[in-house]
């Protein structure tokens, strides 16, 4: 009989490229992961990994085992969820990944209420970009994920992953109060052609949306400063170093000397959804967490 724990470790090595990285993801020591894979190789009489440079890759047999074993692990997950449902048991452990601005206003209060109501359930949180979160949930490394998608920026979700709508969020243009446009009620990209932006790094969804806002203007946004955290954006705006596009969800209170103005043409809107694998749909723990997230994710405040 194939050791399922060892199969999970082998899949983690495939996902992360090294035994050490797989161990970090699973919460094991590298030695423990290495021993599990070696035990599986002895059991099967086949080599499952081969070293390439400083990393490892699956052999042909390893690839077949991971690919075919994924269906077995998914079926076991479905069976476990059904057993918990039959027992009406909100217990066990869930792994949740979420984008950073959802943690403050949605995830933290939801988890606080959830664990108070269900002390036999524990949840661990991991922050990540939406594309990464989709992959983490899809391949079983996380149980649930919170992601967002801006306007028409695509965020593909595999068929075996279920999406649950939580809320719709919007972003405003944040400027120094001394800025010539700070007194306007609304601002379009045409009003901001010469603005110096503070933005998230290239490759993030928020940066892609900022770029797409300028379609039709014949210009690209001039990004003067790059920072991953929106709290840092607010500090840079306050220092007079530029303007920023900051979502309302999870936004800290605006500091003195900073104002927010509604953006139009287009309105920067993002959909916030929760993801879980279809095999976990019957899990009372998953249902309880989704219910708390939905109850917490209220619509964003009205435009400033």
NUTIRO-10996 format. One record per residue (C-alpha): chain; x, y, z. Coordinates in nm, 2 decimals, padded with zeros to 4 digits, m for minus. Example, Ala and Ser with C-alpha at 12.3 -4.5 7.8 and 13.67 -1.06 7.14 Angstrom:
+-----+--------+--------+--------+
| mol |     px |     py |     pz |
+-----+--------+--------+--------+
|   A |  01.23 | m00.45 |  00.78 |
|   A |  01.37 | m00.11 |  00.71 |
+-----+--------+--------+--------+
//
This chain:
+-----+--------+--------+--------+
| mol |     px |     py |     pz |
+-----+--------+--------+--------+
|   A |  00.00 |  00.00 |  00.00 |
|   A |  00.14 |  00.34 | m00.10 |
|   A |  00.22 |  00.56 |  00.20 |
|   A | m00.02 |  00.86 |  00.16 |
|   A |  00.18 |  01.09 |  00.38 |
|   A |  00.49 |  01.02 |  00.17 |
|   A |  00.29 |  01.09 | m00.14 |
|   A |  00.19 |  01.43 |  00.00 |
|   A |  00.56 |  01.50 |  00.07 |
|   A |  00.66 |  01.40 | m00.28 |
|   A |  00.40 |  01.63 | m00.43 |
|   A |  00.52 |  01.91 | m00.21 |
|   A |  00.88 |  01.85 | m00.34 |
|   A |  00.75 |  01.87 | m00.69 |
|   A |  00.56 |  02.19 | m00.62 |
|   A |  00.85 |  02.37 | m00.45 |
|   A |  01.15 |  02.23 | m00.63 |
|   A |  01.36 |  02.14 | m00.32 |
|   A |  01.32 |  01.92 | m00.02 |
|   A |  01.39 |  02.22 |  00.21 |
|   A |  01.12 |  02.43 |  00.06 |
|   A |  00.87 |  02.14 |  00.07 |
|   A |  00.95 |  02.09 |  00.44 |
|   A |  00.88 |  02.46 |  00.51 |
|   A |  00.55 |  02.44 |  00.33 |
|   A |  00.45 |  02.12 |  00.52 |
|   A |  00.58 |  02.22 |  00.86 |
|   A |  00.83 |  01.93 |  00.87 |
|   A |  01.20 |  01.91 |  00.89 |
|   A |  01.39 |  01.85 |  00.56 |
|   A |  01.52 |  01.52 |  00.71 |
|   A |  01.16 |  01.40 |  00.77 |
|   A |  01.05 |  01.48 |  00.41 |
|   A |  01.36 |  01.32 |  00.27 |
|   A |  01.31 |  01.01 |  00.47 |
|   A |  00.94 |  00.98 |  00.36 |
|   A |  01.04 |  01.00 | m00.01 |
|   A |  01.32 |  00.75 |  00.03 |
|   A |  01.08 |  00.51 |  00.21 |
|   A |  00.84 |  00.55 | m00.08 |
|   A |  01.12 |  00.47 | m00.33 |
|   A |  01.21 |  00.16 | m00.13 |
|   A |  00.85 |  00.05 | m00.11 |
|   A |  00.80 |  00.08 | m00.49 |
|   A |  01.15 | m00.02 | m00.59 |
|   A |  01.17 |  00.29 | m00.82 |
|   A |  01.36 |  00.62 | m00.82 |
|   A |  01.11 |  00.90 | m00.78 |
|   A |  01.35 |  01.21 | m00.77 |
|   A |  01.66 |  01.31 | m00.95 |
|   A |  01.89 |  01.60 | m00.86 |
|   A |  01.93 |  01.89 | m01.10 |
|   A |  02.17 |  02.15 | m00.98 |
|   A |  02.06 |  02.26 | m00.64 |
|   A |  01.71 |  02.13 | m00.68 |
|   A |  01.53 |  01.81 | m00.77 |
|   A |  01.28 |  01.70 | m01.03 |
|   A |  01.05 |  01.41 | m01.05 |
|   A |  01.16 |  01.10 | m01.26 |
|   A |  00.91 |  00.96 | m01.50 |
|   A |  00.78 |  00.72 | m01.23 |
|   A |  00.76 |  01.01 | m00.98 |
|   A |  00.56 |  01.22 | m01.22 |
|   A |  00.31 |  00.94 | m01.29 |
|   A |  00.27 |  00.87 | m00.92 |
|   A |  00.21 |  01.24 | m00.83 |
|   A | m00.03 |  01.29 | m01.12 |
|   A | m00.23 |  00.97 | m01.06 |
|   A | m00.21 |  01.01 | m00.68 |
|   A | m00.38 |  01.35 | m00.70 |
|   A | m00.71 |  01.19 | m00.78 |
|   A | m00.67 |  00.95 | m00.48 |
|   A | m00.59 |  01.23 | m00.24 |
|   A | m00.89 |  01.43 | m00.38 |
|   A | m01.13 |  01.14 | m00.32 |
|   A | m01.00 |  01.09 |  00.03 |
|   A | m01.06 |  01.46 |  00.10 |
|   A | m01.42 |  01.43 | m00.03 |
|   A | m01.47 |  01.12 |  00.19 |
|   A | m01.33 |  01.30 |  00.50 |
|   A | m01.55 |  01.61 |  00.44 |
|   A | m01.86 |  01.38 |  00.41 |
|   A | m01.78 |  01.21 |  00.73 |
|   A | m01.75 |  01.54 |  00.92 |
|   A | m02.08 |  01.65 |  00.76 |
|   A | m02.25 |  01.33 |  00.88 |
|   A | m02.12 |  01.39 |  01.23 |
|   A | m02.20 |  01.77 |  01.21 |
|   A | m01.85 |  01.83 |  01.33 |
|   A | m01.70 |  02.17 |  01.29 |
|   A | m01.35 |  02.06 |  01.39 |
|   A | m01.00 |  01.99 |  01.26 |
|   A | m00.76 |  02.23 |  01.09 |
|   A | m00.80 |  02.46 |  00.79 |
|   A | m00.53 |  02.64 |  00.59 |
|   A | m00.64 |  02.98 |  00.46 |
|   A | m00.46 |  03.20 |  00.21 |
|   A | m00.57 |  03.56 |  00.16 |
|   A | m00.45 |  03.88 | m00.01 |
|   A | m00.31 |  04.14 |  00.23 |
|   A | m00.59 |  04.41 |  00.23 |
|   A | m00.86 |  04.15 |  00.31 |
|   A | m00.68 |  04.04 |  00.63 |
|   A | m00.76 |  04.35 |  00.83 |
|   A | m01.13 |  04.40 |  00.76 |
|   A | m01.25 |  04.05 |  00.67 |
|   A | m01.02 |  03.77 |  00.77 |
|   A | m00.92 |  03.88 |  01.12 |
|   A | m01.27 |  03.95 |  01.25 |
|   A | m01.41 |  03.64 |  01.08 |
|   A | m01.15 |  03.41 |  01.23 |
|   A | m01.19 |  03.56 |  01.57 |
|   A | m01.57 |  03.48 |  01.57 |
|   A | m01.52 |  03.14 |  01.41 |
|   A | m01.27 |  03.01 |  01.66 |
|   A | m01.47 |  03.15 |  01.95 |
|   A | m01.78 |  02.96 |  01.83 |
|   A | m01.59 |  02.64 |  01.73 |
|   A | m01.30 |  02.59 |  01.97 |
|   A | m01.22 |  02.24 |  01.81 |
|   A | m01.14 |  02.41 |  01.48 |
|   A | m00.81 |  02.58 |  01.41 |
|   A | m00.71 |  02.79 |  01.11 |
|   A | m00.37 |  02.90 |  00.99 |
|   A | m00.33 |  03.21 |  00.77 |
|   A | m00.09 |  03.27 |  00.48 |
|   A | m00.08 |  03.59 |  00.28 |
|   A | m00.03 |  03.58 | m00.09 |
|   A | m00.10 |  03.74 | m00.43 |
|   A | m00.43 |  03.62 | m00.60 |
|   A | m00.26 |  03.41 | m00.87 |
|   A | m00.05 |  03.23 | m00.61 |
|   A | m00.35 |  03.17 | m00.39 |
|   A | m00.54 |  03.01 | m00.68 |
|   A | m00.26 |  02.77 | m00.73 |
|   A | m00.22 |  02.69 | m00.36 |
|   A | m00.59 |  02.60 | m00.33 |
|   A | m00.61 |  02.42 | m00.66 |
|   A | m00.32 |  02.18 | m00.59 |
|   A | m00.42 |  02.12 | m00.22 |
|   A | m00.15 |  02.32 | m00.04 |
|   A | m00.42 |  02.54 |  00.11 |
|   A | m00.79 |  02.46 |  00.18 |
|   A | m00.95 |  02.80 |  00.12 |
|   A | m00.83 |  03.12 | m00.04 |
|   A | m00.95 |  03.49 | m00.07 |
|   A | m00.86 |  03.65 | m00.40 |
|   A | m00.96 |  03.96 | m00.59 |
|   A | m00.98 |  04.05 | m00.96 |
|   A | m00.99 |  04.40 | m01.09 |
|   A | m01.22 |  04.49 | m01.38 |
|   A | m01.13 |  04.28 | m01.68 |
|   A | m00.79 |  04.16 | m01.55 |
|   A | m00.84 |  03.79 | m01.58 |
|   A | m00.80 |  03.55 | m01.29 |
|   A | m00.85 |  03.20 | m01.42 |
|   A | m00.98 |  02.95 | m01.17 |
|   A | m00.97 |  02.57 | m01.24 |
|   A | m01.30 |  02.38 | m01.28 |
|   A | m01.24 |  02.18 | m00.96 |
|   A | m01.23 |  02.50 | m00.75 |
|   A | m01.55 |  02.66 | m00.63 |
|   A | m01.58 |  03.04 | m00.62 |
|   A | m01.80 |  03.22 | m00.36 |
|   A | m01.86 |  03.59 | m00.41 |
|   A | m01.80 |  03.79 | m00.09 |
|   A | m01.81 |  04.16 | m00.18 |
|   A | m01.73 |  04.42 | m00.44 |
|   A | m01.46 |  04.68 | m00.35 |
|   A | m01.36 |  05.00 | m00.51 |
|   A | m01.04 |  05.22 | m00.50 |
|   A | m01.00 |  05.59 | m00.48 |
|   A | m00.73 |  05.83 | m00.59 |
|   A | m00.54 |  05.94 | m00.28 |
|   A | m00.36 |  06.28 | m00.30 |
|   A | m00.19 |  06.53 | m00.07 |
|   A | m00.45 |  06.78 |  00.05 |
|   A | m00.23 |  07.05 | m00.11 |
|   A | m00.25 |  06.89 | m00.46 |
|   A | m00.42 |  07.11 | m00.72 |
|   A | m00.68 |  06.83 | m00.79 |
|   A | m00.75 |  06.75 | m00.42 |
|   A | m01.07 |  06.96 | m00.42 |
|   A | m01.23 |  06.77 | m00.71 |
|   A | m01.52 |  06.53 | m00.65 |
|   A | m01.41 |  06.29 | m00.92 |
|   A | m01.10 |  06.22 | m01.12 |
|   A | m01.04 |  06.04 | m01.45 |
|   A | m00.72 |  05.91 | m01.60 |
|   A | m00.73 |  06.21 | m01.84 |
|   A | m00.71 |  06.44 | m01.54 |
|   A | m00.40 |  06.25 | m01.42 |
|   A | m00.18 |  06.22 | m01.73 |
|   A |  00.11 |  06.40 | m01.57 |
|   A |  00.07 |  06.26 | m01.22 |
|   A |  00.35 |  06.08 | m01.04 |
|   A |  00.21 |  05.75 | m00.91 |
|   A |  00.30 |  05.54 | m00.61 |
|   A |  00.21 |  05.18 | m00.71 |
|   A |  00.25 |  04.82 | m00.63 |
|   A |  00.53 |  04.62 | m00.82 |
|   A |  00.51 |  04.51 | m01.18 |
|   A |  00.33 |  04.18 | m01.20 |
|   A |  00.07 |  04.25 | m00.93 |
|   A | m00.30 |  04.27 | m01.02 |
|   A | m00.33 |  04.62 | m00.87 |
|   A | m00.04 |  04.74 | m01.10 |
|   A | m00.20 |  04.58 | m01.40 |
|   A | m00.53 |  04.76 | m01.32 |
|   A | m00.36 |  05.10 | m01.29 |
|   A | m00.20 |  05.05 | m01.63 |
|   A | m00.53 |  04.94 | m01.79 |
|   A | m00.70 |  05.25 | m01.65 |
|   A | m00.49 |  05.46 | m01.90 |
|   A | m00.61 |  05.27 | m02.21 |
|   A | m00.74 |  05.52 | m02.45 |
|   A | m00.53 |  05.81 | m02.32 |
|   A | m00.23 |  05.74 | m02.54 |
|   A | m00.01 |  05.74 | m02.22 |
|   A |  00.11 |  05.51 | m01.95 |
|   A |  00.09 |  05.60 | m01.58 |
|   A |  00.42 |  05.75 | m01.46 |
|   A |  00.52 |  05.54 | m01.16 |
|   A |  00.76 |  05.73 | m00.95 |
|   A |  00.77 |  05.50 | m00.64 |
|   A |  00.70 |  05.13 | m00.59 |
|   A |  00.58 |  04.97 | m00.27 |
|   A |  00.39 |  04.65 | m00.19 |
|   A |  00.20 |  04.79 |  00.11 |
|   A | m00.09 |  05.04 |  00.08 |
|   A | m00.01 |  05.18 |  00.42 |
|   A |  00.33 |  05.27 |  00.27 |
|   A |  00.15 |  05.44 | m00.02 |
|   A | m00.04 |  05.66 |  00.22 |
|   A |  00.28 |  05.76 |  00.40 |
|   A |  00.44 |  05.85 |  00.07 |
|   A |  00.14 |  06.05 | m00.04 |
|   A |  00.15 |  06.23 |  00.29 |
|   A |  00.51 |  06.32 |  00.23 |
|   A |  00.41 |  06.48 | m00.11 |
|   A |  00.59 |  06.22 | m00.32 |
|   A |  00.30 |  06.13 | m00.55 |
|   A | m00.05 |  06.00 | m00.56 |
|   A | m00.19 |  05.65 | m00.52 |
|   A | m00.48 |  05.43 | m00.61 |
|   A | m00.58 |  05.27 | m00.28 |
|   A | m00.87 |  05.02 | m00.23 |
|   A | m01.12 |  05.10 |  00.05 |
|   A | m01.12 |  04.74 |  00.18 |
|   A | m00.86 |  04.72 |  00.45 |
|   A | m00.76 |  05.09 |  00.41 |
|   A | m00.62 |  05.25 |  00.71 |
|   A | m00.76 |  05.58 |  00.83 |
|   A | m00.63 |  05.85 |  00.60 |
|   A | m00.35 |  06.05 |  00.77 |
|   A | m00.38 |  06.43 |  00.82 |
|   A | m00.30 |  06.61 |  00.50 |
|   A | m00.42 |  06.34 |  00.27 |
|   A | m00.76 |  06.32 |  00.08 |
|   A | m00.93 |  06.05 | m00.12 |
|   A | m01.12 |  06.14 | m00.44 |
|   A | m01.35 |  05.90 | m00.63 |
|   A | m01.20 |  05.77 | m00.96 |
|   A | m01.41 |  05.74 | m01.28 |
|   A | m01.39 |  05.64 | m01.64 |
|   A | m01.34 |  05.37 | m01.54 |
|   A | m01.44 |  05.32 | m01.18 |
|   A | m01.17 |  05.09 | m01.02 |
|   A | m01.38 |  04.80 | m00.90 |
|   A | m01.26 |  04.46 | m00.78 |
|   A | m01.45 |  04.15 | m00.70 |
|   A | m01.36 |  03.96 | m00.38 |
|   A | m01.42 |  03.59 | m00.38 |
|   A | m01.34 |  03.29 | m00.16 |
|   A | m01.21 |  02.97 | m00.32 |
|   A | m01.22 |  02.61 | m00.21 |
|   A | m01.19 |  02.27 | m00.38 |
|   A | m01.51 |  02.11 | m00.48 |
|   A | m01.41 |  01.80 | m00.28 |
|   A | m01.44 |  02.00 |  00.04 |
|   A | m01.78 |  02.14 | m00.02 |
|   A | m01.95 |  01.91 |  00.23 |
|   A | m01.70 |  02.00 |  00.51 |
|   A | m01.88 |  02.17 |  00.80 |
|   A | m01.56 |  02.35 |  00.88 |
|   A | m01.53 |  02.50 |  00.53 |
|   A | m01.90 |  02.59 |  00.54 |
|   A | m01.86 |  02.76 |  00.88 |
|   A | m01.56 |  02.96 |  00.76 |
|   A | m01.73 |  03.07 |  00.44 |
|   A | m02.04 |  03.18 |  00.64 |
|   A | m01.82 |  03.40 |  00.87 |
|   A | m01.63 |  03.55 |  00.57 |
|   A | m01.96 |  03.63 |  00.39 |
|   A | m02.10 |  03.79 |  00.71 |
|   A | m01.79 |  04.00 |  00.76 |
|   A | m01.73 |  04.11 |  00.40 |
|   A | m01.98 |  04.40 |  00.39 |
|   A | m01.99 |  04.64 |  00.10 |
|   A | m01.72 |  04.91 |  00.12 |
|   A | m01.80 |  05.26 |  00.25 |
|   A | m01.96 |  05.51 |  00.03 |
|   A | m01.74 |  05.73 | m00.19 |
|   A | m01.55 |  06.01 |  00.01 |
+-----+--------+--------+--------+
//
